[in-house]
Amino acid sequence: MLSLPWWVYLVVSGIVFSGYMTVRTAAQERKIDESFIEKEGEIYMERIREEKMRRSQQSL
C-alpha cells in the first residue's frame, strides 16, 4: 500500500471528498426546491380559495 507516491493518496481522497460534497449539495438543493414549490403551491391554492369566495358572494 505504501508503494504508491503520497500525492496519489491525496488525489484519491480529493476525488472522494468532491463526490461527497456533490451528493450533499444536491440533497440541500432538492430540499430548497421542494420548499419553494410547496410555498408557491400554497399561494396558488390561496388564490383559488379567494376566487371561490368572491364568486360565491357575487352569486348571492
Secondary structure, DSSP 8 states (H G I E B T S, - for coil): -TTS-HHHHHHHHHHHHHHHHHHHHHHHHHHHHHHHHHHHHHHHHHHHHHHHHHHHHHH-
